[in-house]
Amino acid sequence: MPSIERHVASPSNPRIRAAARLRDRGERDRRALTIVDGAREIRRALDAGAPIDEAFVCEPLVRSADARAALSSLRTRGVPIVATTETAFAKLAFGDRAEGIVAIVAIPDARL
């Protein structure tokens, strides 16, 4: 089980900013990474064997059983986890449905 690497409090932290830039298609294509928001979606990525680069977690927002299960799966698989404040996490989350977990996932090669 990995330890939380560090606690990120500022939305202007370079790691938060780099992850937020993945909302831009050009950035996703350039880095071959995408941002996945939500417990169900993260669990689907894990079940599919998608390589997860790291996860950003805001523990106070991890309330649902699904979110706790996703976080447990991330920890079990050794995914590096960065704890954030709610302010920093708001820069990463999509809309108002924040479940407290966002993952950076490698885009699979879909070439035949």
C-alpha positions as CSV (number, residue, x, y, z in Angstrom):
1,M,0.0,0.0,0.0
2,P,1.7,3.3,-1.1
3,S,1.8,6.2,1.3
4,I,0.2,9.4,0.2
5,E,3.1,11.3,-1.5
6,R,2.2,14.7,-0.1
7,H,-0.6,17.0,0.7
8,V,-1.3,19.6,-2.0
9,A,-3.2,22.6,-0.8
10,S,-3.0,25.1,-3.6
11,P,-4.9,24.9,-6.9
12,S,-1.9,26.6,-8.5
13,N,0.4,23.7,-7.5
14,P,2.3,22.5,-10.6
15,R,0.9,18.9,-10.2
16,I,-2.6,20.2,-10.0
17,R,-2.1,22.5,-13.0
18,A,-0.5,19.7,-15.1
19,A,-3.4,17.4,-14.3
20,A,-6.0,20.1,-15.1
21,R,-4.4,20.7,-18.5
22,L,-5.4,17.2,-19.4
23,R,-8.9,18.6,-20.1
24,D,-7.4,19.9,-23.3
25,R,-7.4,17.4,-26.2
26,G,-4.1,18.5,-27.5
27,E,-2.5,18.1,-24.1
28,R,-4.0,14.6,-23.7
29,D,-2.7,13.6,-27.2
30,R,0.7,15.1,-26.5
31,R,1.1,13.3,-23.1
32,A,-0.9,10.2,-23.9
33,L,-2.7,10.6,-20.6
34,T,-6.3,11.5,-19.7
35,I,-8.1,12.6,-16.6
36,V,-10.8,10.3,-15.2
37,D,-13.2,11.7,-12.6
38,G,-15.5,9.6,-10.5
39,A,-15.4,6.4,-8.5
40,R,-17.4,4.3,-11.1
41,E,-15.2,5.5,-14.0
42,I,-12.0,4.9,-12.1
43,R,-13.1,1.4,-11.1
44,R,-13.9,0.6,-14.7
45,A,-10.5,1.8,-15.7
46,L,-8.9,-0.5,-13.0
47,D,-11.1,-3.4,-14.1
48,A,-10.0,-2.9,-17.7
49,G,-6.4,-3.0,-16.6
50,A,-5.7,0.6,-17.7
51,P,-2.4,1.9,-16.4
52,I,-3.1,4.6,-13.8
53,D,-0.3,7.1,-13.5
54,E,-1.5,8.7,-10.2
55,A,-4.6,9.7,-8.3
56,F,-5.6,12.9,-6.6
57,V,-7.8,12.3,-3.5
58,C,-9.7,14.7,-1.3
59,E,-10.5,12.5,1.7
60,P,-13.4,14.7,3.0
61,L,-15.2,14.2,-0.3
62,V,-14.8,10.4,-0.4
63,R,-18.2,9.6,1.2
64,S,-19.9,7.0,-0.9
65,A,-19.3,3.3,-0.6
66,D,-18.3,3.3,-4.3
67,A,-15.7,6.1,-3.8
68,R,-14.2,4.3,-0.8
69,A,-14.0,1.0,-2.8
70,A,-12.3,2.9,-5.7
71,L,-9.8,4.4,-3.3
72,S,-9.1,1.0,-1.7
73,S,-8.5,-0.5,-5.1
74,L,-6.1,2.3,-6.0
75,R,-4.2,1.7,-2.8
76,T,-4.2,-2.1,-3.3
77,R,-2.8,-1.7,-6.8
78,G,0.0,0.6,-5.6
79,V,-1.2,3.7,-7.5
80,P,0.6,6.8,-6.3
81,I,-1.9,8.9,-4.4
82,V,-1.7,12.7,-3.8
83,A,-3.9,14.1,-1.1
84,T,-5.5,17.4,-1.8
85,T,-7.6,20.1,-0.1
86,E,-11.1,20.7,-1.4
87,T,-9.9,24.0,-3.0
88,A,-7.2,22.2,-5.0
89,F,-9.5,19.3,-5.8
90,A,-12.1,21.7,-7.2
91,K,-9.7,22.6,-10.0
92,L,-9.6,18.9,-11.1
93,A,-13.2,17.7,-10.5
94,F,-15.8,17.9,-13.2
95,G,-18.9,19.9,-12.1
96,D,-20.6,19.6,-8.8
97,R,-20.6,15.8,-8.5
98,A,-17.1,15.5,-7.0
99,E,-16.6,12.1,-5.3
100,G,-13.2,13.0,-4.1
101,I,-11.1,10.9,-6.5
102,V,-9.6,11.9,-9.9
103,A,-7.1,9.6,-11.7
104,I,-4.6,10.2,-14.4
105,V,-4.8,7.3,-16.8
106,A,-2.6,6.3,-19.8
107,I,-4.6,6.4,-23.0
108,P,-4.5,2.9,-24.5
109,D,-3.1,2.4,-28.0
110,A,-6.0,1.7,-30.2
111,R,-4.1,1.0,-33.4
112,L,-4.8,-2.2,-35.2
